[in-house]
Structure formats: C-alpha cells, structure tokens
C-alpha cells in the first residue's frame, strides 16, 4: 500500500472531531472516522499512556 492510497482512504472518512477518550491539544489535526485497523509495534507505553518507539506495520479497512 502506498502513501497516496492511504491518504485517499483517509480523505474519504474525515470526521468533525476526535473519537479519542482522552483529549489531545492538536489544533491542526485532521480527525477521521475509525474505520481502519492499523498494526504497529512499540517498545513501551509511557506513564501518560502514549506509545514509545512505535513503528507502522500495516493498515486495513474494518
């Protein structure tokens, strides 16, 4: 899957606001409806609940 095809898929599901349970201050963020599953790897989770040393592996539509 290429970056262009991922962007095209995300552009088709842009939503009005974040669906996250914890708010983030990201004024320039573009939020999308949660219709994709992403496979990632990470080393640890911080005390704030964020992923440390994460890397993208795959994406698929639910």
Phi and psi restraints in degrees (value plus and minus 20) as a CYANA .aco file:
   2 UNK   PHI    -115.0   -75.0
   2 UNK   PSI     142.9   182.9
   3 UNK   PHI     -78.2   -38.2
   3 UNK   PSI     -59.8   -19.8
   4 UNK   PHI     -82.9   -42.9
   4 UNK   PSI     -60.3   -20.3
   5 UNK   PHI     -91.9   -51.9
   5 UNK   PSI     -54.2   -14.2
   6 UNK   PHI     -84.5   -44.5
   6 UNK   PSI     -65.8   -25.8
   7 UNK   PHI     -81.1   -41.1
   7 UNK   PSI     -62.4   -22.4
   8 UNK   PHI     -81.2   -41.2
   8 UNK   PSI     -63.8   -23.8
   9 UNK   PHI     -83.4   -43.4
   9 UNK   PSI     -62.4   -22.4
  10 UNK   PHI     -88.1   -48.1
  10 UNK   PSI     -58.8   -18.8
  11 UNK   PHI     -80.8   -40.8
  11 UNK   PSI     -47.4    -7.4
  12 UNK   PHI     -98.0   -58.0
  12 UNK   PSI     -30.3     9.7
  13 UNK   PHI    -148.1  -108.1
  13 UNK   PSI       8.4    48.4
  14 UNK   PHI     -81.4   -41.4
  14 UNK   PSI     113.0   153.0
  15 UNK   PHI    -136.1   -96.1
  15 UNK   PSI     149.1   189.1
  16 UNK   PHI     -96.5   -56.5
  16 UNK   PSI     -46.2    -6.2
  17 UNK   PHI    -175.2  -135.2
  17 UNK   PSI     151.4   191.4
  18 UNK   PHI     -86.4   -46.4
  18 UNK   PSI     122.8   162.8
  19 UNK   PHI    -123.0   -83.0
  19 UNK   PSI     -11.6    28.4
  20 UNK   PHI     -94.0   -54.0
  20 UNK   PSI     126.8   166.8
  21 UNK   PHI     -96.4   -56.4
  21 UNK   PSI     -44.3    -4.3
  22 UNK   PHI    -130.4   -90.4
  22 UNK   PSI     103.7   143.7
  23 UNK   PHI     -92.3   -52.3
  23 UNK   PSI     126.2   166.2
  24 UNK   PHI    -143.5  -103.5
  24 UNK   PSI     122.2   162.2
  25 UNK   PHI    -110.6   -70.6
  25 UNK   PSI      68.1   108.1
  26 UNK   PHI    -152.5  -112.5
  26 UNK   PSI      59.8    99.8
  27 UNK   PHI     -81.8   -41.8
  27 UNK   PSI     -44.8    -4.8
  28 UNK   PHI    -118.4   -78.4
  28 UNK   PSI     -13.8    26.2
  29 UNK   PHI     -90.3   -50.3
  29 UNK   PSI     126.7   166.7
  30 UNK   PHI    -129.3   -89.3
  30 UNK   PSI      99.1   139.1
  31 UNK   PHI    -113.7   -73.7
  31 UNK   PSI     122.5   162.5
  32 UNK   PHI    -144.1  -104.1
  32 UNK   PSI     135.8   175.8
  33 UNK   PHI     -86.2   -46.2
  33 UNK   PSI     123.4   163.4
  34 UNK   PHI    -100.1   -60.1
  34 UNK   PSI      54.7    94.7
  35 UNK   PHI    -131.6   -91.6
  35 UNK   PSI     -17.6    22.4
  36 UNK   PHI    -135.5   -95.5
  36 UNK   PSI     129.4   169.4
  37 UNK   PHI    -131.7   -91.7
  37 UNK   PSI     116.2   156.2
  38 UNK   PHI    -141.8  -101.8
  38 UNK   PSI     113.5   153.5
  39 UNK   PHI    -117.4   -77.4
  39 UNK   PSI     106.6   146.6
  40 UNK   PHI    -152.9  -112.9
  40 UNK   PSI     144.8   184.8
  41 UNK   PHI    -142.9  -102.9
  41 UNK   PSI     128.5   168.5
  42 UNK   PHI    -171.4  -131.4
  42 UNK   PSI     139.0   179.0
  43 UNK   PHI    -110.0   -70.0
  43 UNK   PSI     -54.8   -14.8
  44 UNK   PHI    -182.1  -142.1
  44 UNK   PSI     147.5   187.5
  45 UNK   PHI    -137.0   -97.0
  45 UNK   PSI     109.6   149.6
  46 UNK   PHI     -92.4   -52.4
  46 UNK   PSI     149.8   189.8
  47 UNK   PHI     -83.6   -43.6
  47 UNK   PSI     -40.5    -0.5
  48 UNK   PHI    -106.0   -66.0
  48 UNK   PSI     -21.9    18.1
  49 UNK   PHI      66.2   106.2
  49 UNK   PSI      -4.7    35.3
  50 UNK   PHI    -116.0   -76.0
  50 UNK   PSI     133.1   173.1
  51 UNK   PHI    -101.1   -61.1
  51 UNK   PSI     117.1   157.1
  52 UNK   PHI    -127.3   -87.3
  52 UNK   PSI     115.7   155.7
  53 UNK   PHI      33.9    73.9
  53 UNK   PSI      33.0    73.0
  54 UNK   PHI    -109.5   -69.5
  54 UNK   PSI     132.0   172.0
  55 UNK   PHI    -163.1  -123.1
  55 UNK   PSI     121.2   161.2
  56 UNK   PHI     -95.2   -55.2
  56 UNK   PSI     116.2   156.2
  57 UNK   PHI    -137.5   -97.5
  57 UNK   PSI     -66.5   -26.5
  58 UNK   PHI    -181.7  -141.7
  58 UNK   PSI     141.1   181.1
  59 UNK   PHI    -156.9  -116.9
  59 UNK   PSI     123.0   163.0
  60 UNK   PHI    -167.9  -127.9
  60 UNK   PSI     133.4   173.4
  61 UNK   PHI    -108.3   -68.3
  61 UNK   PSI     115.4   155.4
